[in-house]
Amino acid sequence: MTNEIIDLAALKKTGMIQQKQKEFFALRLHSVGGDFTTQQIRGIAEIADTFGKGQIHLSTRQGIEIHFVHGADLEKAKSELEAVGVTMGACGPRIRVITACPGTLTCRWGIIDTKEISGYLDTTYFREETPHKFKMAVTGCPHNCAKATENDIGVMGGIIPGWLEFGCNDCGLCVNICPTGAISREGSSYSLDLDKCINCSICTASCPTGSWVAVQKGYILWIGGTMGKIPRLASRLDGVIESKERLYELIKRAVTYYRENGRKKERFGHMIDRIGLETVKAEILHGK
C-alpha cells in the first residue's frame, strides 16, 4: 500500500487515519449509539493484539479505535473486523458515527427511544458527504447526556408537562426539584411557566402521586453545535416536535440546506452565523 495523497484520502473516508508515525494507521470503527456486542469486543481485542499493540482507544464519540496498524496490514485487519461484524467508521468532510444515550431502554428519565432514532440516522446519513465534518447525537431528555447541543444535529426527547389536581397530596416536591423554577405554588394549586420550562421529565418522573403528566411528548431538534476550534452551542430549531416523520423531515431539510449553502471546511453552525439564525430557521422550517 502506497502513501499517495489520493490513497490517504480514500482511506480516511473509511476511518483509516494515518498516524504521525507515517507507516502506521489508526482504525476508527463504526458504532451506532456506542453499542457493541461482547462477541464484537472479543474480536476487536484479538485483532488489536494481532495487528496493533494490544491496546484499543475509546473515542469521544462512543467508538473504538485500534492504533499502530501497519499500512501493509490494513486490508487484512479490515477483513477480520468484518468477519466479527464490525465495519469501518468515517473521517473527513462527511457525516460521522451517530452517538446516543440509552434513552427509554434503561434510563428512568428517558423520554424517547434513542436506539431507534440513532439507527435510522445511521442508515440514512452515515458517511454521506458534507462541506465539513458533520456530527449527530440523540439524547433521551434534557439531561443532555449525549450532548445534543454540541453536535451539528442534536435530537433530544422532551415533554410539555401538565398538573392534575386530582390525587395531588400537596407535597411541594415538584417546586423544589424543578431545575429552572418553572413550577410555582399558590395555596394548594400548582402552575407551570412555559417560558421557563425546558421540557424535561423531572416533575413527571418524580411526582409521588402521578399528578404531573406529559401533556405532549416528542422531540427537540438542535442545529449547528460544535466543540471544535471555535465552539458554538446548538440553536433550538422549533418547539416540541410530536412525530418522528416531522423530525426526520426537518433533519433532511437541515442536512440539505447545509450541503447547498455551506462553504468548504465551514461547520454547520458557523454557516448559520454567517447567514443569520432566523433566516436559516425559517428556511428549514418552511422552505425557501
N, C-alpha and C positions, 0 to 999 in steps of 0.2 A: 504494500500500500504506500503510495507516494503522498507527500505533503503539499501538493499543488493547492493553490488558493481555492480553486473550484471544488476540489475534493474535500477540503476542510469545511467549506460552506455546506456541502451536501451532508457531511457527517454531522455537523452542528444542528442541522434541521431535524435530525432524528435523535438528538440527545447525546451524541458522541463528541465531547468537547476536549480540544487539545489542551493539555496542561502546560505549565511553564517549562516542564521537562518535556521537550517537544516530541520525543518518541513515545510518550505516554498520553493516554486519554482517560477522562472521567466518563463513565457511562451513567447517564441520567435515565432512570427507569420510570415507566408510566404507571401512575396510580390514579384512582378516582376516589376522592374524598379520603385519601390516606389509607385505604383498605388493601391489605394483602392477606392471603391465606397462610396458614402455618406451613403448608407444603411449599408455597412460593418462597417464603422466608428461608426455609431449609435449602431450597435450590439456589437462591441468591447467595447464601453463605458459602455453599460449596463452590460456586462459580467465582466468588471473591477470593477463595483460597487458591483456586486453580490459576486464575488469570490476573489477579491483583496481588495485594499484600496481606490478605486475610483480614481486611477491615471493610466495613461499609460506613457510609456517611448518611445521616438522616438530614434531608434538606429542610429548608424553612417552608417548603410547600408540600409537606407531608409525603415526600417521595424518598427514594433511596438512590444513592449514587455509589458506584464502585470505582475507586480511583486506581491509578497506576496499572491500567491495562495497556499492554504494548500495542502499537499500531498494527503489528502483524497478526495480532490475536483478536482483532475487533469482530470479524465475521464469525469466528468460532464461538466467541463469548456470546454474541447476539443469538446465534443458533441455539446454544444451550439454554439461554434465558427463555427463548420462545418455547423450548421443549417443556419447561416447567410453568408455562402460562404467563410469562412476563414479557411485555413488549417495551420498546424504547420510548423515552419521553420526547421532549422538544426543547429547542433553544432558538434564539434569534427572533426576527420580526414575525411572530405568529402567536396563536393562542396556545397558552401553556396548559399544564395539567390543572384540573379543577379541584379545588380544596373544599372541604366541608367538615362541619362538626357532626356528631351523631344524630342531632335533631330528635324527633319523636321516637326514634328507635330505642333509646335508653335514657334520655335526659328528661327530668321532671319539668324543666322549663320549656322544652321544645314545643314549638307551635306547628312546624311544617316537617314534611318528610324530606329531609335534606338529601338522602341517598337517591331517591327517585329523581329529584331535580338535577343533582350533580351528574347522575348517569345520563340524563337527557342532554345536558350541556356538553358533556364529554363526547357523546355520539354525534352531536350536531356540529360542534365547533373545534374540537381538539385538533391542533396543528394547522388550522386554517391560516392563510397569510393575512397580515395586517401591517399598517405602516411602521409600527414598532412593536415591541413585546406587549402582550395583552393577557391580563390575568383575571380569572373569575373565581369567586368564592361563594359558598352557600352556608349561611348560618341560621340556626333554628329559631333564634329570638333576638331581641335587642341586647342581651348579654354580649353578643357580638364575638363569641369565642373564635369563630373562623375569620374574623377581621374583614367583614364585608366592606367596610368603609375605607379599607386600604387597597382595594382592588379596582381594576378598570370597570368591571361589572360585579356588583355585590347583591346577592339575593338574601333577604332577611325575613324570617317569619314575624308576623305582627298581628295584633288584635286591637279592636276597639272594645273596651270593657264597659259594662253597664251594671248598675246596682239594683238588686231586687230587695225591696223592703221586707217581703215575707221571709221569715226564717232568720233574719239578721238578729244576732244577740247583742248588738251594740258594743262589741269588744274594743273597737277602735284600732285593731291591728292594721287594717288597710292604710289608715292615715299615717301610722308610724313607719310602715315598710315601703311605701311608695317612694321610689328613688328621686322623683322630681317634685314631690309635694303637690301632685295633681289632684289628690283626693282630699276633700275637706269635709268637716262635720258641723252640722248645725242642729243642735238638740240631739235627736236620735236619727236624723236623716243624713245621708251621705251623698255627695255630688262629685262630679269629675270635670276638671278643667281640660278640655280637649286641646287647648293650645300648649299646655304643659305636658300632656300625656305623650310618652314615647312609644306607646303601643306594645309594651312588654306584657308578660303574663304573670307578674309577681302577685298582683292582687287576686287574680282568679285562681292561681295555683295555691295560694296561701290561706285564703278565706276559710275558716273552720266550718262555716255553715253553708258554703256554696252560694253566698248572696252576691258575690261578684262573678259575673259570667261574661263570656265572649259574645258580644252582640254581633260582631263581624270578625271574621278570621281570614287571613290571607297573606300577602307578600308585600314587602317593601323593597323597592328597587333603587339601588345606589349606582351612580355612574361617575367615572373619572377619578377614582382614587389611585394613589401611587405613593410608595415609600422609597422611591429611588433618590437620585441626586437632588431633585427638587421636590420635596414631599408635598402632597396635596390630599387632604381627606375628600372622600367622595361626596357628591351632591345628591340629595334625595330627589328622585325624578317625579314622584307623584304621591298620592295618599296610599292607603292600604288597598292593594290590588286583589280582587276577590277570586279571580280564576287563573288557573295555570295557563290557559290559552292566551289570555291577555298578557300575562307575564312574559310568555315566550315570544309573543308578537313584539312587545316593546324591546326585549333583548335583541331580537333580529333587527329591528329598526336602528337600535343604538350601534350595533356592530357595523351595519351597512353605512350608517352616517359617518362613522369613523373612517371606514375604508374610502368613502367618497371625498371626505374633507380633511383628513389627517395628512400632515406632511411627513416625509420620510424621517424616521427617528424622533418623531414628536409623539409623546404619550397622549392618550385619550383625554386626560384631564387638562393637559396643557393646551390641547386643541380647543377644549371647551372654554378655557380662559381667554384664548385668542379671539374666538368668535363671539363669545358672550353667553353666559349660562342661560339666561332667559330665552335667548334665540334658539339655542340648542335644545332646551327642554321642549319648547313649543313645536319645533320641527320634528322631534322624535315622537312626541305625544300625538300630534295632529297631522303630521305630514307636511310637506312643502306646499 
